[in-house]
């Protein structure tokens, strides 16, 4: 079987490019006791992976990728062979795997995909880390309730597009911020939120947010950071909750500019700002997946996977995230299951 792996060739300065990655042809590894041989089916690419490409210090947990070593991300795969009683041959699994066509991994490092919840690709999209981030960020960190005004930045992306729908399901007034008219149309027509703002066509984003949120912003779900965060901050209401999920605006900046210091407004409005990682809630993943799966089946929630075909296109799909190319979850389809 022809096998390839994509490794980190160099640490990028600014937005990653084709020189950041290197394709290596390798042998398909021999499967050992307790392992499974996987064939990659769907690969998720996520903005937060950019931070893993930076050189960290000895006490910095951010360094995930090493030069010359395989890049990893959330992946759906099929078990071609198994030497473990935990996972059977033919099973569809997901986990953090290498960007590799075929690979072996310990069977206790994979999770079975439940096909009753949705199509297998959703294990790394709406029912995976992106959807779960929106779910726990809004419900656990944001504590949204009926009647809240909820603003979501990066609203047409993999996390944001789910966040706006969860807020809508919970009876909130939802305002999405995105970067193209196509994305605005998707948010308002396809997802049915009340209002959306194209920040690229807005001369004064702060004034536009205030106009769309006359009673103030009760919950801000931020996927972007930077100038977008600065623009929302003046509109926060009393006891507002600022949920920090991502910061794509700053991932490629070696020396990010300093924005508004939020201290005074947080004190003045008795507001709370809290960041999180979705694995803080891993013990509740299964119940969250079941609830979201039911929303999908009941037609209360939709999802969109921006699927790009071909293993060779994984780097381009990742780079495309920073150019705003995707609507919904950016993913690569490598193969169909046998």
Backbone torsions as a table, in degrees:
resi	resn	phi	psi	omega
1	UNK	NA	126.3	176.8
2	UNK	-65.8	129.1	-176.5
3	UNK	-128.9	141.7	176.7
4	UNK	-136.5	155.0	175.6
5	UNK	-135.8	147.7	176.7
6	UNK	-110.0	122.8	-177.9
7	UNK	-115.2	163.8	175.6
8	UNK	-78.8	115.8	-177.5
9	UNK	-85.5	-36.1	179.1
10	UNK	-157.3	155.8	177.2
11	UNK	-80.1	124.0	-174.0
12	UNK	-73.3	150.6	169.6
13	UNK	-111.0	113.2	-172.9
14	UNK	81.7	-150.3	-178.6
15	UNK	-67.5	131.7	176.7
16	UNK	-58.0	151.6	176.2
17	UNK	-135.7	-171.8	-174.8
18	UNK	-62.8	-23.9	179.4
19	UNK	-75.3	-12.5	178.7
20	UNK	-70.4	-24.9	-170.9
21	UNK	-118.6	153.9	176.1
22	UNK	-139.1	132.3	176.4
23	UNK	-93.2	128.7	176.4
24	UNK	-121.4	133.6	172.3
25	UNK	-86.1	128.1	-174.5
26	UNK	-134.7	167.6	174.2
27	UNK	-78.0	147.8	172.4
28	UNK	-71.5	123.8	-172.6
29	UNK	-67.0	153.7	176.5
30	UNK	-78.1	135.4	-178.7
31	UNK	-81.7	133.4	-179.0
32	UNK	-107.0	169.2	178.1
33	UNK	-58.3	135.6	-179.8
34	UNK	85.2	1.0	-177.5
35	UNK	-111.3	167.7	171.5
36	UNK	-128.4	148.9	173.9
37	UNK	-98.6	123.7	-174.2
38	UNK	-110.3	145.2	167.6
39	UNK	-111.8	123.6	-177.2
40	UNK	-70.1	134.1	179.1
41	UNK	-112.2	-55.8	-179.4
42	UNK	-130.2	135.2	179.1
43	UNK	-119.1	129.3	176.1
44	UNK	-91.8	135.5	171.3
45	UNK	-116.3	135.9	-171.2
46	UNK	-135.6	142.4	-179.1
47	UNK	-56.0	-37.1	-177.6
48	UNK	-61.1	-18.9	178.5
49	UNK	-63.8	-23.6	179.8
50	UNK	-59.5	-37.5	179.5
51	UNK	-64.7	-28.4	179.9
52	UNK	-72.3	-13.7	-178.5
53	UNK	-86.9	-10.2	179.6
54	UNK	-76.9	153.5	175.2
55	UNK	-80.2	120.4	-179.1
56	UNK	-98.9	171.8	175.3
57	UNK	-89.3	176.3	-176.8
58	UNK	-61.2	-30.2	-178.3
59	UNK	-103.4	16.7	-176.9
60	UNK	-102.7	116.7	-179.8
61	UNK	-77.4	-2.3	-176.4
62	UNK	-72.1	-23.2	-178.5
63	UNK	-75.3	105.8	-179.8
64	UNK	-109.2	-31.3	-174.6
65	UNK	-110.1	133.3	178.6
66	UNK	-111.9	148.8	178.7
67	UNK	-57.4	130.8	178.1
68	UNK	82.0	-1.2	179.6
69	UNK	-107.2	154.3	-177.6
70	UNK	-61.2	142.3	171.0
71	UNK	-81.2	145.4	179.8
72	UNK	-124.8	153.2	172.1
73	UNK	-160.1	174.8	179.9
74	UNK	-65.9	133.1	-169.5
75	UNK	-144.2	146.4	168.8
76	UNK	-104.9	134.1	-176.9
77	UNK	-142.2	166.1	175.3
78	UNK	-114.2	140.4	178.2
79	UNK	-81.3	112.5	178.9
80	UNK	-85.3	-35.8	177.0
81	UNK	-143.8	149.2	179.5
82	UNK	-137.9	134.2	170.6
83	UNK	-119.6	43.6	179.5
84	UNK	-145.6	145.1	175.9
85	UNK	-78.8	-10.2	-177.5
86	UNK	-74.9	-34.6	-173.9
87	UNK	-135.3	131.4	-177.8
88	UNK	-90.8	155.0	173.6
89	UNK	-58.0	136.6	179.7
90	UNK	94.0	-13.3	-177.6
91	UNK	-65.7	147.3	172.7
92	UNK	-97.2	127.3	-174.2
93	UNK	-131.6	167.6	174.4
94	UNK	-142.5	162.0	-179.9
95	UNK	166.6	-172.9	175.0
96	UNK	-90.8	105.5	-176.5
97	UNK	-119.0	165.3	177.9
98	UNK	-70.9	154.7	171.0
99	UNK	-75.3	83.5	-172.3
100	UNK	-149.2	140.3	-177.0
101	UNK	-68.2	-48.6	176.5
102	UNK	-125.9	139.8	179.5
103	UNK	-156.5	155.4	173.1
104	UNK	-106.4	150.1	-179.5
105	UNK	-156.1	152.6	177.6
106	UNK	-60.3	136.7	-176.4
107	UNK	-62.0	-25.1	180.0
108	UNK	-80.4	1.4	178.1
109	UNK	-100.7	5.2	179.6
110	UNK	-117.3	155.5	175.9
111	UNK	-122.3	139.6	179.1
112	UNK	-71.6	139.5	173.5
113	UNK	-84.6	130.6	178.3
114	UNK	-91.3	104.9	-176.3
115	UNK	-68.8	-14.0	178.5
116	UNK	-72.2	-21.3	-178.0
117	UNK	-80.5	-32.1	-178.8
118	UNK	170.4	177.2	175.7
119	UNK	-53.3	151.3	-171.7
120	UNK	-61.2	-28.8	-179.4
121	UNK	-64.9	-25.9	-177.2
122	UNK	-68.2	-11.9	178.4
123	UNK	-64.5	-19.2	176.4
124	UNK	-121.5	14.1	176.5
125	UNK	-124.7	-107.6	-173.0
126	UNK	-65.1	-31.1	179.0
127	UNK	-103.9	14.3	177.2
128	UNK	-113.1	-153.8	-176.0
129	UNK	-55.6	-43.0	-179.8
130	UNK	-61.0	-49.9	-179.8
131	UNK	-65.2	-40.2	179.7
132	UNK	-67.1	-33.9	176.7
133	UNK	-62.6	-43.5	178.0
134	UNK	-64.2	-43.7	-177.3
135	UNK	-61.4	-56.3	-175.7
136	UNK	-74.4	-33.2	178.3
137	UNK	-61.4	-42.8	-179.5
138	UNK	-78.7	-45.7	-172.7
139	UNK	-80.9	-38.3	-176.4
140	UNK	-93.4	-45.8	-178.2
141	UNK	-85.3	-47.6	-177.7
142	UNK	-78.2	-26.1	-179.4
143	UNK	54.2	44.5	-175.8
144	UNK	-63.0	147.9	176.9
145	UNK	-141.4	161.3	-177.6
146	UNK	-53.6	132.6	179.1
147	UNK	94.4	-12.0	177.4
148	UNK	-64.6	147.8	167.7
149	UNK	-93.5	118.8	-175.9
150	UNK	-115.9	125.3	176.1
151	UNK	-109.3	132.2	-179.6
152	UNK	-123.7	122.3	173.5
153	UNK	-90.3	157.0	-173.4
154	UNK	58.8	39.8	-166.2
155	UNK	-70.7	-17.9	-179.3
156	UNK	-99.0	4.4	-179.0
157	UNK	-85.3	-172.5	-175.6
158	UNK	-62.5	-39.6	178.0
159	UNK	-85.8	-48.1	-175.5
160	UNK	-59.8	-38.5	-177.9
161	UNK	-68.0	-26.1	174.8
162	UNK	-82.2	-38.5	-179.4
163	UNK	-60.4	-44.1	-178.7
164	UNK	-63.6	-33.2	-178.9
165	UNK	-75.3	-37.8	177.2
166	UNK	-63.5	-42.8	177.9
167	UNK	-61.6	-38.5	178.4
168	UNK	-66.5	-43.3	178.3
169	UNK	-58.1	-36.1	-177.5
170	UNK	-85.1	8.3	174.2
171	UNK	81.2	26.2	-179.6
172	UNK	-93.7	157.5	168.3
173	UNK	-84.7	119.8	-168.8
174	UNK	-113.0	130.6	175.0
175	UNK	-122.6	122.6	179.2
176	UNK	-104.4	145.3	174.9
177	UNK	-116.3	126.0	-178.7
178	UNK	-145.5	-180.0	-169.2
179	UNK	-119.2	18.1	174.8
180	UNK	-157.1	159.0	178.6
181	UNK	-66.9	-31.3	176.2
182	UNK	-62.6	-40.1	179.2
183	UNK	-70.8	-38.2	177.7
184	UNK	-62.2	-43.0	178.1
185	UNK	-62.7	-41.7	178.5
186	UNK	-60.1	-45.2	-178.3
187	UNK	-64.7	-42.5	-173.7
188	UNK	-87.3	-37.9	-176.8
189	UNK	-87.0	-50.3	-176.3
190	UNK	-79.0	-42.9	-176.3
191	UNK	-96.0	-16.4	170.8
192	UNK	73.6	29.2	177.1
193	UNK	-80.0	162.1	-171.9
194	UNK	-68.9	-42.7	-177.6
195	UNK	-153.2	155.8	-179.5
196	UNK	-147.1	149.6	-175.4
197	UNK	-123.0	127.0	173.0
198	UNK	-88.0	102.3	-174.3
199	UNK	-65.9	-24.1	-179.7
200	UNK	-75.2	-19.3	-179.5
201	UNK	-108.2	10.5	-176.8
202	UNK	-109.0	123.5	-177.8
203	UNK	-71.3	-36.6	-179.4
204	UNK	-133.8	94.7	-174.8
205	UNK	-64.2	-37.3	-179.4
206	UNK	-61.5	-44.8	178.0
207	UNK	-65.6	-37.4	-179.7
208	UNK	-66.4	-39.6	177.7
209	UNK	-64.3	-44.0	178.6
210	UNK	-60.5	-37.5	179.0
211	UNK	-65.6	-40.3	-178.8
212	UNK	-80.1	-15.9	-177.0
213	UNK	-127.6	67.2	-174.0
214	UNK	-62.0	-24.3	178.4
215	UNK	-96.0	4.4	-178.9
216	UNK	95.4	166.8	-179.6
217	UNK	-97.4	114.6	180.0
218	UNK	-81.5	-39.8	178.8
219	UNK	-134.9	127.1	174.3
220	UNK	-114.4	115.6	178.0
221	UNK	-100.0	106.2	-170.2
222	UNK	-104.9	119.6	174.2
223	UNK	-106.2	-2.7	-166.6
224	UNK	-117.1	-49.1	-176.3
225	UNK	75.1	-157.9	175.6
226	UNK	57.2	-138.9	-176.4
227	UNK	-63.8	-28.5	178.7
228	UNK	-67.0	-44.8	175.6
229	UNK	-58.2	-45.9	-179.6
230	UNK	-58.7	-36.5	-176.7
231	UNK	-73.4	-31.6	-178.7
232	UNK	-78.5	-35.2	-170.7
233	UNK	-51.0	-44.7	-178.3
234	UNK	-62.3	-16.9	-176.7
235	UNK	-97.2	3.6	-176.5
236	UNK	-67.1	144.6	-177.3
237	UNK	-91.7	177.4	175.5
238	UNK	-62.4	132.2	-179.1
239	UNK	63.0	30.4	176.9
240	UNK	-64.8	154.1	176.2
241	UNK	-121.1	122.7	179.6
242	UNK	-105.6	113.9	-175.7
243	UNK	-101.6	115.1	-176.2
244	UNK	-99.3	103.0	-177.3
245	UNK	-99.7	-37.5	-177.8
246	UNK	-155.1	172.3	-177.9
247	UNK	-149.1	59.2	-174.6
248	UNK	-60.4	-26.8	-180.0
249	UNK	-63.8	-23.5	-175.9
250	UNK	-109.9	-3.2	-173.3
251	UNK	-63.2	-32.5	-175.6
252	UNK	-101.0	8.9	-178.6
253	UNK	-99.4	125.3	178.3
254	UNK	-76.0	-28.6	179.4
255	UNK	-137.4	78.0	-175.0
256	UNK	-58.4	139.5	177.5
257	UNK	-67.4	150.3	179.1
258	UNK	-82.8	133.9	179.4
259	UNK	-105.0	-156.4	179.0
260	UNK	-65.7	135.1	172.3
261	UNK	-82.7	121.8	-171.1
262	UNK	-80.7	-6.2	-169.5
263	UNK	-51.1	-50.9	-174.7
264	UNK	-62.0	-45.9	-178.5
265	UNK	-66.3	-36.9	177.9
266	UNK	-63.2	-40.1	177.6
267	UNK	-68.7	-47.9	-176.3
268	UNK	-58.8	-38.6	-176.1
269	UNK	-100.9	9.7	-177.1
270	UNK	47.3	43.5	-174.1
271	UNK	-96.0	163.8	-178.3
272	UNK	-128.2	133.6	175.6
273	UNK	-119.6	127.9	-175.4
274	UNK	-144.6	129.2	172.4
275	UNK	-92.8	164.0	179.9
276	UNK	-159.3	160.9	166.0
277	UNK	-119.6	143.8	-170.3
278	UNK	-62.3	-27.4	-177.4
279	UNK	-73.2	-4.0	169.3
280	UNK	-61.1	-21.7	-173.6
281	UNK	-116.8	25.0	-172.9
282	UNK	-59.3	-28.6	-179.9
283	UNK	-69.4	-14.4	-179.0
284	UNK	-109.6	8.9	-176.1
285	UNK	-57.8	-47.1	-172.3
286	UNK	-64.9	-40.9	179.1
287	UNK	-67.5	-35.8	177.9
288	UNK	-66.3	-42.3	178.9
289	UNK	-60.7	-41.5	-179.6
290	UNK	-63.9	-41.7	-179.8
291	UNK	-67.1	-43.4	179.4
292	UNK	-67.4	-37.0	176.5
293	UNK	-60.2	-39.4	178.5
294	UNK	-67.9	-37.8	175.7
295	UNK	-59.8	-40.2	178.7
296	UNK	-64.7	-45.1	-178.6
297	UNK	-66.3	-31.7	-179.9
298	UNK	-84.1	-2.3	-180.0
299	UNK	77.4	12.6	179.2
300	UNK	-81.2	-19.7	-176.8
301	UNK	-139.5	143.4	176.7
302	UNK	-119.0	164.3	172.5
303	UNK	-142.6	155.8	179.7
304	UNK	-135.4	125.9	177.4
305	UNK	-108.0	119.4	178.1
306	UNK	-85.0	86.0	-171.8
307	UNK	-86.0	127.9	175.1
308	UNK	-113.8	130.7	-175.1
309	UNK	-87.5	139.4	169.0
310	UNK	105.4	127.5	178.0
311	UNK	-55.2	-36.3	-177.6
312	UNK	-66.8	-13.7	-176.8
313	UNK	-100.6	7.5	179.8
314	UNK	-61.0	-48.3	178.7
315	UNK	-59.0	-42.4	-179.8
316	UNK	-63.0	-37.7	177.9
317	UNK	-63.9	-40.0	178.5
318	UNK	-66.4	-46.8	179.7
319	UNK	-60.8	-36.4	-178.9
320	UNK	-61.0	-24.2	178.2
321	UNK	-59.1	-36.7	-174.6
322	UNK	-87.0	-0.6	174.5
323	UNK	-107.2	3.7	178.3
324	UNK	69.6	29.7	-174.3
325	UNK	-77.0	-24.6	-169.4
326	UNK	-95.8	145.7	164.1
327	UNK	-115.6	125.1	-173.5
328	UNK	83.0	-160.6	-173.9
329	UNK	-81.9	123.7	177.4
330	UNK	-78.8	123.4	-176.9
331	UNK	-145.9	161.8	175.6
332	UNK	-121.9	129.3	173.9
333	UNK	-93.9	118.3	-177.2
334	UNK	-94.9	-40.8	-177.0
335	UNK	-161.3	162.6	171.1
336	UNK	-90.4	153.1	175.4
337	UNK	-68.3	152.0	177.2
338	UNK	-69.9	NA	NA
